[in-house]
């Protein structure tokens, strides 16, 4: 995380845009998180955007973002909870895109805490109370990667009812 952050701060974060199959990305990262979810009594669901759906993205960076969002969801979702990762096509000003998301039924985030999510070393009150500690850099890095793709991470959350992180990427031609 510190190495990634230093690249971002130096302005040397590079993304290599190419057509990326969402199915291939999910097939690669989900088995790792599915095992962790099973061990902690969490249901991990997938909303497959469809066979052949591809976006213009940097595959490795996209895996990093989705992996970080899944890791956070696992930290803050209690036993018996659910996490859903997937995508849905939608129209945007730039054309048709894919809205990718990670939604959980975890503790949720108070509206006044959301601005702290994307600050270096920032953690919400629930993050400070969690037994699984992080660096406080993951979402900062995710936001920088998503911005390098021309998008922005959106957060919808309600305390006690979970959180959804989402961002849109253009569909590959």
C-alpha positions as a printed NumPy array, in Angstrom:
array([[  0.   ,   0.   ,   0.   ],
       [  2.79 ,   2.422,   0.844],
       [  4.528,   1.745,  -2.47 ],
       [  1.268,   2.286,  -4.368],
       [  0.62 ,   5.478,  -2.427],
       [  4.11 ,   6.812,  -3.186],
       [  3.51 ,   6.206,  -6.927],
       [  0.174,   8.004,  -6.715],
       [  1.674,  10.962,  -4.851],
       [  4.559,  11.157,  -7.337],
       [  2.073,  11.211, -10.205],
       [  3.507,   8.014, -11.635],
       [  0.435,   5.802, -11.352],
       [  0.012,   4.307, -14.791],
       [ -2.947,   2.41 , -16.132],
       [ -2.769,   0.358, -19.305],
       [ -6.252,   0.415, -20.78 ],
       [ -7.349,  -2.597, -22.795],
       [-10.514,  -4.675, -23.134],
       [-10.947,  -6.623, -19.879],
       [-13.473,  -9.42 , -19.423],
       [-15.399,  -8.91 , -16.201],
       [-16.082, -12.669, -16.109],
       [-12.316, -13.359, -16.175],
       [-11.65 , -10.822, -13.405],
       [-14.37 , -12.271, -11.181],
       [-13.236, -15.841, -11.897],
       [ -9.737, -14.925, -10.769],
       [-10.465, -13.021,  -7.576],
       [-13.692, -14.509,  -6.208],
       [-12.327, -17.928,  -5.187],
       [ -9.919, -16.249,  -2.767],
       [-12.643, -14.213,  -1.098],
       [-15.265, -16.982,  -1.253],
       [-13.052, -19.178,   0.938],
       [-12.617, -16.396,   3.489],
       [-16.372, -15.688,   3.437],
       [-17.188, -19.352,   4.046],
       [-14.764, -19.494,   6.976],
       [-16.431, -16.486,   8.594],
       [-20.036, -17.531,   7.921],
       [-20.705, -14.862,   5.275],
       [-22.557, -15.52 ,   2.028],
       [-20.703, -14.188,  -1.023],
       [-23.008, -13.668,  -3.996],
       [-22.188, -12.687,  -7.533],
       [-24.288, -10.69 ,  -9.966],
       [-22.705, -11.666, -13.265],
       [-23.112,  -8.833, -15.782],
       [-23.218, -11.408, -18.578],
       [-20.883, -13.501, -20.647],
       [-18.695, -11.476, -22.956],
       [-19.075,  -8.166, -21.084],
       [-15.77 ,  -6.311, -21.206],
       [-14.676,  -2.869, -20.056],
       [-11.752,  -0.626, -20.982],
       [ -9.524,  -0.936, -17.955],
       [ -6.211,  -2.018, -16.561],
       [ -6.918,  -5.632, -15.545],
       [ -4.454,  -5.768, -12.652],
       [ -5.589,  -2.451, -11.239],
       [ -9.245,  -3.487, -11.562],
       [ -8.502,  -6.681,  -9.612],
       [ -6.767,  -4.584,  -6.963],
       [ -9.779,  -2.285,  -6.557],
       [-12.382,  -5.06 ,  -6.438],
       [-10.158,  -7.108,  -4.126],
       [ -9.766,  -4.225,  -1.707],
       [-13.508,  -3.515,  -1.708],
       [-14.242,  -7.201,  -1.073],
       [-11.656,  -7.346,   1.702],
       [-13.239,  -4.33 ,   3.405],
       [-16.714,  -5.82 ,   3.044],
       [-15.509,  -9.021,   4.704],
       [-14.029,  -7.027,   7.602],
       [-17.273,  -5.218,   8.338],
       [-19.908,  -7.847,   7.595],
       [-20.902, -10.016,  10.552],
       [-21.374, -13.786,  10.535],
       [-24.602, -14.583,   8.731],
       [-24.303, -11.475,   6.549],
       [-24.168, -11.213,   2.784],
       [-21.808,  -9.588,   0.297],
       [-22.7  ,  -9.191,  -3.364],
       [-20.213,  -8.253,  -6.084],
       [-21.162,  -7.652,  -9.672],
       [-22.007,  -5.237, -12.4  ],
       [-24.873,  -3.854, -14.401],
       [-24.836,  -1.947, -17.67 ],
       [-26.135,   1.591, -17.683],
       [-26.248,   4.625, -19.903],
       [-23.934,   7.521, -19.125],
       [-23.125,  10.838, -20.771],
       [-20.124,   9.097, -22.364],
       [-22.213,   6.16 , -23.67 ],
       [-22.958,   2.747, -22.244],
       [-20.874,   1.714, -19.274],
       [-20.708,  -0.956, -16.623],
       [-21.461,  -0.041, -13.028],
       [-19.342,  -2.356, -10.862],
       [-20.211,  -2.689,  -7.196],
       [-19.537,  -4.437,  -3.911],
       [-22.501,  -4.35 ,  -1.525],
       [-22.619,  -5.751,   1.996],
       [-25.053,  -6.139,   4.874],
       [-22.461,  -4.993,   7.379],
       [-22.441,  -2.299,  10.008],
       [-22.862,   0.564,   7.565],
       [-21.269,   3.984,   7.779],
       [-22.741,   7.14 ,   9.261],
       [-23.113,   9.909,   6.652],
       [-20.723,  12.202,   8.553],
       [-18.032,   9.483,   8.442],
       [-18.06 ,   8.908,   4.66 ],
       [-15.696,  11.829,   3.846],
       [-13.013,  10.197,   6.039],
       [-12.993,   7.031,   3.917],
       [-10.868,   8.54 ,   1.152],
       [ -8.317,  10.351,   3.331],
       [ -4.873,   8.914,   3.932],
       [ -4.808,   6.869,   7.134],
       [ -8.441,   7.826,   7.705],
       [-10.775,   5.341,   9.291],
       [-14.386,   5.597,  10.316],
       [-15.539,   4.927,  13.851],
       [-16.446,   1.343,  12.852],
       [-12.984,   0.912,  11.319],
       [-11.329,   1.962,  14.546],
       [-13.486,  -0.529,  16.485],
       [-12.834,  -3.435,  14.111],
       [-10.632,  -6.274,  15.295],
       [ -9.209,  -6.533,  11.753],
       [ -6.99 ,  -3.518,  11.299],
       [ -5.808,  -2.014,   8.04 ],
       [ -3.468,   0.737,   6.982],
       [ -6.187,   3.277,   6.199],
       [ -4.774,   3.504,   2.659],
       [ -6.826,   0.96 ,   0.713],
       [ -9.721,   3.215,  -0.252],
       [ -7.379,   6.112,  -1.037],
       [ -5.526,   3.861,  -3.459],
       [ -8.777,   2.491,  -4.907],
       [-10.108,   5.985,  -5.5  ],
       [ -6.869,   7.018,  -7.234],
       [ -6.963,   3.957,  -9.486],
       [-10.621,   4.501, -10.35 ],
       [ -9.946,   8.202, -11.062],
       [ -7.082,   7.174, -13.369],
       [ -9.754,   5.254, -15.29 ],
       [-11.857,   8.427, -15.554],
       [-14.403,   7.467, -12.909],
       [-15.108,   7.974,  -9.224],
       [-16.085,   5.626,  -6.388],
       [-19.551,   6.285,  -5.024],
       [-20.63 ,   5.22 ,  -1.536],
       [-24.15 ,   4.492,  -0.369],
       [-24.506,   3.458,   3.239],
       [-26.911,   3.352,   6.095],
       [-25.808,   2.514,   9.634],
       [-27.003,  -0.966,  10.519],
       [-27.995,  -1.775,   6.919],
       [-24.728,  -2.12 ,   5.041],
       [-22.712,  -0.278,   2.435],
       [-22.366,  -0.279,  -1.336],
       [-19.242,   0.939,  -3.118],
       [-19.6  ,   1.383,  -6.873],
       [-17.866,   2.886,  -9.901],
       [-18.518,   2.948, -13.629],
       [-16.175,   1.965, -16.451],
       [-16.807,   2.285, -20.189],
       [-17.683,  -0.865, -22.077],
       [-14.965,  -2.058, -24.45 ],
       [-15.817,  -1.767, -28.125]])
